[in-house]
Amino acid sequence: MAAAGYVQTSLIWVAYAVAVGLALIAAAITTFTWQTHRDRSAIVSTVTIISITALLATVFLLPVDIALVSSTTSTALGTKKDWATPNRIHNILLTLKIVYYSLYSFDALLCLIVIPFSYFWYEEYDEVEEQEGHQTFGSRLWGAFKYTIAFIFLVVIIFLIGFFVPAAGNRDGKHLDLDFFKRLLDVNHGEKALTFGLGLLITLGTLLYSLHLNCTKALLHSLSRTEKDNDN
């Protein structure tokens, strides 16, 4: 019975690995399909493929969690199976916890450092300046690094606001004493800070996207009218 438990849990992880492999292939196909050949960048393409794969791997981990926990219980009897000893269940949960923390840490690294850096690295490229010798690898690297640090600083400020502002209304005293910070650490405000930060970033991104889209439409409409006037 113990061997059956090992086989069942192993098959679940194998299915997860196959799903992640298929996600990697789908991410590569999607990335190269939507890219134009002229604007392709090896760094941006690699980061995009890895980011999409990591996101899907994180999403796929939830059904793996459910399948592993369900595999320890007999659906007919509603009790734990013979091989599902406390030690085995502890090992399964420990493995899940390690994979969860690893993936979420990797996702945070991608979102806060790798993706912004690759974006700024791509935007720093100037073909004319590079041909004239004014733009070097070091200057481009420093420009991308500088903007990445500014982005991280902005995100940290947003999360700090989300961390402290909800707790300020619950403060009994008028001073930020040591007891206040102890109570702040005891209460889980990480979720509130994360929700506030993501909500604010999504709102700002939506506003900027709408502004950019409206300006682009207005510019295209103006150019279209100018061409018609010239034809007449």
N, C-alpha and C positions, 0 to 999 in steps of 0.2 A: 504493500500500500504506500509505503514511503517513496518507492521508485515511481509510482503513478503520480504522486504529487510533484516530484521533481520534473517529470515529463510534461505535465500540464502547465506548470509555471514557465518552464523553458519554452514551450510552444507559444505561449503568450508573448514572451520577450522576442522570440524569433519573428512572430507576426508584426510586432512593433518595429523591429529593425527593417523588415521588408517594406513596411509602410513609409518609414523615414527615407529609405532608398528611393522609392517611387516619388516621394515628395521632392527629393533632390533632383531627379530627372525632370519632373514637372516644373520646378523652379528654373532650371536651366533653359528649358524650352520656352517658357514664358518670358524670361529675361531677354533671350536672343531674338524672340519674335517681335517684341515691342521696341527693341532698340533699332536706331538707324545706324547703318554701317559707318557713316562719317563721324558720328558722335560717340562711337564706342570707346570705352576705357576699360582696360583690363582690371584695374583696381575696383572700379565701380561695379563692373559685372560680377566679379568674385564676391564682393561684399553683399550685393543684392541676392545672389543665389544662396549664400550662406545664411543671410537674414531670413529669407522666406522659408528655407528648410528648418531653421531653428524655431521659427514661429509655429510651423506646422507640427514639428516634433513636440513642442510644448502642448499644443492642442490635442495631439494624439495620445498624450500621456494620461489624460483623464479616463478614457475608456479602458486603458491598460490597468489603471488603478482599480476601477470597478471590477474588471475581469479577474484580477488577482485576488481581490477580497472575496468575490463570489466563488472562486474556485475552492476556497477553504470550507465552504458550507454545502451541505447536502440539500439540494432543492426538494427532495422527496420527504426527508425527515425534519428539515429545518434545524439541524444540529451541525456542529463541526465534524468534519471528516476525521477518520482515524489518524491520518498522517499530519493533520493540522494541529500539531502540538504548539504550546505557547512559544517554544524556542523557534520553531519554523515560522510561525506568524510574525514573531519579532524580526527575524531575518528578512522576511518579505517586506515588512513595513520599513525597515532600515534601508533596504535597497531602493525602495520607492522614494524615501526621503532624500537620499543622496542624489538620485536622478532629478528630483524636483528642484532641489537647491542648485544643482549644477546648471540645469537648463535656465532657471530664472536668473541666476547670476550671469550666465552667458548672454541672455536676452538684455539684461540691464547694461552690460558692457557694450553690446552692439548699439543699443538705443542712445546711450549717453556719450560714447566715445567713438566707436568705429564708424557708424553711419554718418554722424555729423562731420567727422574728419574726412571721410571719403567724398562727401558732398562738397565741402570747402576745397578739398584738393582738386576736384574736377572744375569748380568754378574759378579757381585761381589760375587755371591754364589760359595763356594768351599766345595764340599761334604767331602773331606778328612780333611780339616782344621776344619770343623764343628764337625766331629766325634771325632777329637783329642782335641776339646775344644779351638782351637786357634782363631776361628772366632765366634764372638758374634753378637747379634742383633745390638748393638750400633756401632760396627766397620763396619758392613755391611751398616748400615744406613748412617754413616759418609762418607764412600767411595762413595756411590751413590749420596749423597748430594754434595760432593766435585766436582765430575765430572759434575753434573748438573749445578752448579754455573759456572764452566769453560765453559760449552756449552753456557749458557746464555750470559756470557761475550763476547764470540766469536761472537754470533749473534748480540749483541748490536754494536760491533765494525764494523761488516759488514754493518749494516743498517746505522750507522753514516757515513761511507764512501760513501754509496749510497745517503745519504741525502746531504752531503756537496760538493762532487766532481762535480756533474752536475751544481751546482750553482757557483762554483769557476770560471768557464769560462765566466760567465755572469757578473762578478764583474767589475765595472768601475774603482774603486779606487784600490790602492795597499795594503790597510790596512783593517783589519777586525774590522771596527768600529761598533757602535751601529746601524747606519742606514742600514748597510749590513745585520745584523741579523733581523732587522725589515722587510726588503724586503724579506728575506729568509722565514720568517714566513707568509708573505702575499701570497707568491707563493706556490702552492700546490706541494711540493716535496715528500710528503709521498708515492705517487704512484710510483715515480721513485725509491725511496729507497727500497720499497717493491719488485719491479721488479728486481732491481739490486741484492738484498739479496737472493731472491729465485733463480734467475738465477745462481748466484755464487755457492750456496749450491747444486743445481741440477747438475751443471757441476762438482764440486768436488766429489759429490756422484757417478756420472757416471764414472769418472776416477778411483775412488777407487774400484768400483764394477768391472770394466773391469780388473783392475790389480789383484784383488782377484780371479776373474774367470780364468784368464790366468795362474796365479800361481797354482791354483788348478788343472787345466787341465795338466799343465806340471808335477806336482807332481804325478798325477794319471798315466800319461804316463810313468814316470820313474819307478814307483812301478810295473806297468804292465810288463815292460821290465825286471826288476829285477826278478820277479816271473818266467818269461819265461826262463831266463838264469839259474835260480836255478833248474827248471824242466829238462832242458837239461843236 
